[in-house]
Amino acid sequence: MADINTPKSLKELLAEQLPKDVPLTFYHYSTPPSKSSALFSAPPHAKSERTYCESHTLAASIIPNDTAPSGLPEELLILAIEVLVYTTRNLTTIFVSKADSTGYLSELQLPRSQSGSPLKDICGTFVAWLARERQREGKKLVVSLFARAQDQYLFPASIENKKKHVLDDRGLVKWWCKVLDPIIWQYKAEDERRPFAERLVEGGSIGTNCTLSQSETTAKGYLVIPGFEPNDTLRYIPPAPKPNVPRRWATTHPLLQIAPHPAAPPRCLVPHFPDDPKARFLDELDEELHDRGTDAMVVDGGTPSRSNGQWKSVKTLDQFWEFMAFRQECSSGRIVGFIWVVITPPKPSIPEEDEDAPSQQSLSQPLSQKSSQEAIPSPRRRKISKRKREAKIKYGPIPLVLPRIKTSSSNLSTTSNASNKSDAKLQPETSPYFVWPASSRGTICFSTKNYDRAHEVLLQQTFANRRAAAQSTKKWKEEMAVLGGMDNWGWTVKGKREIAAISSTSTNGLVPNIVMGVRKKRKPETTAEATSSLEKPTEGGVQVLSECLVRKKARIEPTPIAEASVTHGVNTLSAGLVRKKSKS
């Protein structure tokens, strides 16, 4: 995977990862950041964090090598991945919602070494690119997903394609860990905390080490499989790409590191993602709280005013994960893996001021102004506010408002395009809560409503066979073009990566020993006289072996059967082979 410091576009990064001279067409559409419900529930007597959500979908298609029966090239979708980006004031969360394939990548007839790698490289490159584009100074970034094996997610009836390779639950967890593992190695490793005695001996160098550890961005992976011991979970973590280097994975969860209030009850530490087993368990446990039906509980993930936010059955996070092992998603014979990648940037030199905290201007107000404001009686304030409200009320006859008559017909493309552009113009590129650069947006920037319609269009198609998949791909492209107001919104990428063949030298400069067959035992060395006599030709130019090198013919001992005499054409056995009758 490409270096994270190089500001390359998504097209360049995909071209570096795809096989050489293999063309793939990509379709990328997204939404602007919009307000959404908070991921973490608010603690008691506190407000939930303001949260924004941004949706991205990347689809890939191919044109098979063999032409269609009609003679025209047909396009087939092979992959689609949906990613949700949640941002708050202090945290950015990239949640991989869905990813699915159709199995028609085999129509390219790639070599076996290249047939399965493009899908993994596309998903890993897209998530790493989003993580790079959405990084903010001094703010943590988390890549989160849960791996659950299913036949199909985004392509209906694709399971009927016999060439589609569906991973089981264990293979899917390993696959996603391999996808996210290169992202971890793009950053530095977290420094392990040394014993206090060693830090005390170094003395003044402690401060320098702390500054060095905070000067670079670090990353670490986390994996939790409910019902599995830590030693069993290690089997699903990929090994380090370099020898004698420890893995940067932990068999635990990072919820205490990423939660806005680590000292809050457990329900305030677990994020609430859509279509997530943890979210469904959280909703069931919230039934145990008092005042469950109040507005503060329903809106923005709040906590009832009369409740302390504690569940009756689950008191800690460890108990929460123990109970998760008995849930239907985790105890039905299939495992479910919860995966996180936490990217921690260095702390900024000048910390940001929180908007909830009092500003310096308010603290520097003179006491005379505060005392004068406090001296104003409350009835006078009420009269002033009442006069202001009365001044806004208009009196007189109601004016007649004529209805507007539309002069031009409005179709789906104009209305959707206008709504998409208006939503895109409303949101700024940078704010205290999110970063939305123009270089990382989709080719089509839908509104939230149109994005949901585009998602429904994909779910209404069928990919059971090649003909149906070609028709569904064509219809999906046309519907997206009309909905987004753009005719050509896809872009083609040709791969540049060459698959390394077996060479005479390895990467370390060592020559590998390749054994092509069975190695025979070496014969004993001959004496010097034998070699000299062997190499010495005679006068006629013919080499004559010495007596010690002359191979004698093995003598065959006569067997009793061979000594049998033949009399009148009848074989007669000798006396030694006559079978005697046993005595009774």
Steps between C-alpha positions, in 0.01 A plus 500: 500500500622849421661728751254705702715816476470522123189704411390277212149483364280193525557421131879492544480287812270247334722484190799408719312212662322346201670240275685638200297583188172392663232771443231555762228767505408665832190692609522713812214701649464654845301745714599822678533487880161528664386491860423155637433331830796470735706181500554504876217552745533803724575457871230591754420874512713569190438572133602265223775598261417675176566239232519519121474206260635467146428200274724362225443219249762367259405248230733324254412341166676313219455426130563127436756392245248305293236713332130462558275315252377836371853604411505800734716498814296444814595644838472298822514626858744300709527688831327764713599638841312750718681707764347740755713783646388629842666814633476685830706776651769262628461173304465371143354152451510318165250215510503240221130432468476245216720337237395242243619342176318335209756235404533618139865596542578154364375616158830684456677162512785634712778270621432321822749720689303814400141378515430566869730790584333791309190502720704509819728772363207717388331488841822565690606786272161671519481485880862616538437789259195614697693476826775720358259758359293525819785538746496813714777651703500369854182288450487123526372297207345154535428247225230265626307207357345169597559190288194279460478244221195515275420385149428847360489858626468744207446281191167311507499140370879506454528187712347306207817564304706185545825690445443724802730400785328562834730495801388334819497682833859413594637577155318836492653615830847411374430672167400831659800492733724460195320790329556739793846379599688707235334816636659438839849464351472838328545664841740461789453251781380606841784525751469249778509647847829407665536406868517784747852402614642543148331835454625614838861411414492700177373804685499802273461299182142411593367826367683465172366150450147621563533775243644260244221249552239771444662649190379227260169335424458147634256220420392175662244231418249335732297181455226357720318174428227445765537162666868457404799511729784741414726212395237368261445847354868531409454240224292749299756781513737515200875471563731797470624577147861504622674220692583543869251786533210476749145530377314823565175338602336452837228250591289756684285806428602870494165638622649670804747686275249629247195566718439870579434425868708199619363524857137481385280188532559216250207604278685828431818319387365273224435667159160459339553413132218411257431128449752403768461213751632727775235762421218247522631380835524860624136563410388194695705595805361855494159354580629451854541875556245720673292742290572305183231679300603858573606738224849538645553127457381477143650815347877519436589204719428675827457358850180532707517768764394266781744225404869466583574329167576161656349177377369246748657190343826635352724714717837504316636477147645156568154372588365660184739299280432183700127541437568570132635146464149366574325720246338342195755652260792352697359172634332357189807300398666794320748742644480879466814713511509861619802679354644845574803693375580800721717772342634743761654825371746711700350751738480855365731758648209739563194320639160598366249677718175322560193696405325390816774646718477870590705722271767742610287793397221398731743439785667839450179698532520760775308444817312826449327367189410173672369682804293737283352205313418324823344819639231505227180365652327209337161677435677763290669233293165336438348827380789562260473154351123535472533829312746341257261216429210740445709707260550198278124437469353654184153652496264566210340305218661180377658556156393281214771256388460365148613144430810447290451348157795296372597599148728203429454130563709356778636149462692276733844607384448876544339474841749253636795690356376826650450341840844338486669830415308692764595251771863509388513880514351520847781307670845661534820306433634540853330544834576412863303176450611364163732537200347471154761568230386514140765249390347221710138536393325264264455566133132554580418672830149391590277637768409261779158435346638432152779283645239273656315485168822403321555226754149367442558492123796266550302274732223462241728341238592135454841342442407133474674440164721685258219625278295629792809659654578685176145634474496600868835677469379699200173595669677598822742727311216671315297557816800647680574730206142631500490536877833681513461704182822367342528275195859375536588475866727192500877493454720216377830399662766275353715310744874557524610241754704212365471162669846397610606175334738244645847640449850366564551735793268566787428832665783454749758430228519128577480232234220254584560128455226362277479120512340365186510132590627240747858548602706179459764384740854593397723207393827442684802667345740283299870471569762701321625195311153422371447853377841506336437170327157621397631815341798327332411403140655208320690515176181449299334793671261280695474543876548173691379465858724352762428181686352678802248685279390199292143417587447126525175337412308369797496121525156349502464193722298216344166450663335163557240591242769562241652155574172327427530249220273481202400152398279452202384862528399464865655717770615280787584663833810403686492306821539806714175650365282189523214561739458212736169398635460562866477197720166446656 
